[in-house]
């Protein structure tokens, strides 16, 4: 029975990623495909379904062949439809490439804008160029296959407390080797200033930025501390006080593959960590919309962590006006428990809720102190000493696994709620000359001084305070397009 149940789950996982037998894109049957298209797509479909059992060279070769096939089909359609108008031809070319992309489980670029008829001919050309490029398919097949393989490891129980926590050892080893190769390449690469001719090792530039884990941690701590200071200072200036709330939010039971005991969760719905994270972001967006309708404004931070089996959960701190706390709790608990049947049973205890919200007890520690623990244990090189009570593993190992897990599943671990953008803050901190900043304008000088001093609270107030719509910010970043287009004709 156990083997039969496990095989069923493995088959269900394969069905999520593999192309179903006999499934082919509708383009092949519309009368516009070339004579060789049907056989070529069938052959590449078979190879696609075998990627999970191969290595990355198989994915690279398939990407090369698929890109060449699409280029040939574009040329064939150009000859066949040479009498059509340019807009109609571009529409057919995009539809063909998008159909092939969807068949091979890729998201067509600009699809929603295409269906809404909001793309210009030039934008259509760029989107088509992206879909016929080797780079597009190499990246897609590489990421897709890695996630497919890791999802199977979760399904069969290789990712859990009793085996390898958070993610598989195979992926951790691959991720570490890839990072090592990347640093070796950067160490051998120099950046050159076109105006002065000065050179700088690329690795030094990377380590001086927030790509450096220690600098990344320090920046996040500065922002959290600034938000806490802002809440306390606003309490003195306004009639209604802010209150800080901690929260821990777990996904409903059906999203968890394995129990802490090592037994399989019989109610698991087969969700991957990425799908579970989508559940959190979708539900949080609904909460934020509902709060905005009730004129409840919040700010804070949430952190995505992984359970032992790779299932995400959230920790965070939120600041809200004291008289709006009850509304916030009502909205969040309603949405967070919408998929949790146990929480709706008569006599259900608070422990059965997916969401735990507690007020900050300043006698036990500040919001900054609370969030520090969760920040540090999710950044490699910043983890505390000792071992985790839940898994018995060293925190340093868990931090490394957490970083590898987030990289694989495309999960943003640290997300701030409300507040001004950090991009302006970072650009201001790159400027070292305060006199030059003051000469631009008084406001620019004040913002530069606040950023240089690491005063996030003052920076936030100068940007318009909380809450402030993006369009009303005092300063926003301006991006200059590159002078030369990329290989797809796009200026980035």
Steps between C-alpha positions, in 0.01 A plus 500: 500500500783740586676432170175535308426833671853633444498404133168677457650819644807470280275463195297803608819705536617393154163600356550856625824540305489254210310558177205262474523222239345608173491867599621729222469876434201606291732681259591167342141445388416847372633450148796737541767268641784374282511138387767410756340680795279215625782247523743753647264605780413139584868410522583800718199426722637152567840651585338760725325230704835323547685810627445411865705181452782672313750773578529867411670426169177335383306815589756717318483286186119501499501879540731532199284273286172665600635849430619386156161341430318823590734705281427266208124527561521880511680500165245257354206715616668813365514337156151350521330819622708753307184663362357568849534838667782542752271518809312184397823314426649598836184382673522160331870466580443588865205259530708220350798557731275549805318175426829311485615673821187397689534146370848481654375649829647849448320830556485697171647850545241781505210252473247706698581812298475304176154365585399852600626630164734745670825406325654719233660335193844572644408337832363199313830462317690507829270242659534269199878543501513397864300182435726390215824564692711219646547700818125507570465123467825414678394695805148355495603136459776529759272652767202282413698175517663589831164570660348187349780286645486668841122460517552126446753493783237657725238252382708190578613635838861600437419850629385480862629507854628142496690539169605839365316803637359781284645374171680198360877452546533466122368851447705651785820355353411625152411846632824531699710388203320747273563786745866405525537503120324836486737656752801359316379658176436834671846491659652480151280779357570874525268796462634803312381858529462626142569861603801457731635165386515376860442129555342319792471126560140394448509286814599801710207700360258216576629455854465874561129489408197347672589176321737462794297311760630700795417831331162362401426404860615839631278686252192300599569554869533875437165508321318304772649719772399810304140380471490430872636848577247653262212326677623619841557858385159516332346391829631823654378717213151357448196421708485130414789266583662237284529146629752244383381146429697182437345235282572143395300367208504138387338350193194275541573135567446389141806697385741300721655188348645349817431517873774572754474138614627390160165361391340601174214749518212309343316827429784653296366654178831463316585873513859605441667766720447751218127425485474532878678835484246612239227410750662730758554792262150471355340486846713787632403711198133432578559602862672822396217587261238436768691714751540784249123500444459551875765775501741290707862568409782274616876485465758244602681198363439132437754221455442175314656200669483131420372215713708183511325365186545811286152644566515880546361689798514867592626693801468875525441818691222747420431848636140623504305764690375363830135572427531302174659188652169315535417564135841377390465180704151435366605543137823302522351209695203482265713473187778291656253235620278497191653170381542355850202278578612430859486868596132520401382205710282579804719538808822528300791627711731787398773240455312369197527836325760540226588849626641598838514873579656632821563857618861603554595484867778757530607353832599185314649673197436745219368432152853533369629242747222257403550528128881481529480130583299420188715718274829353616400137485396536136819666372806287440796620705281691747338207681534477880694221667336194649239263365134519409275321750251393232747327268809453715712651221756783541364844416786550254385197301138614507594847377688349206209270418254792530696709251524208257127427540400861428727511195354182354132586546532872418373603844566850631589438863489857630219738412424840653142621532430868437766766513705669227711304249847394602640563150520878558661439839771284342576750225527781753742300713730459199559877500772598745505878446244672726586845359425384149169354621409829670574688179236299311215614726431531873267198492755289313761597756276404791416165345867434429594585858232268642606212275868556570434500874300178476187672635211315334240675714615846388532382139141372512368829638684698232350272234150590618452285809264207539293419309611670179397401148788441259388788282524736800855407604743789533762315297483201268759316295538582133635231270688581182459251217812338360649661191504165318218242486548144621494194273119518483491868404390620844650805672542422870 
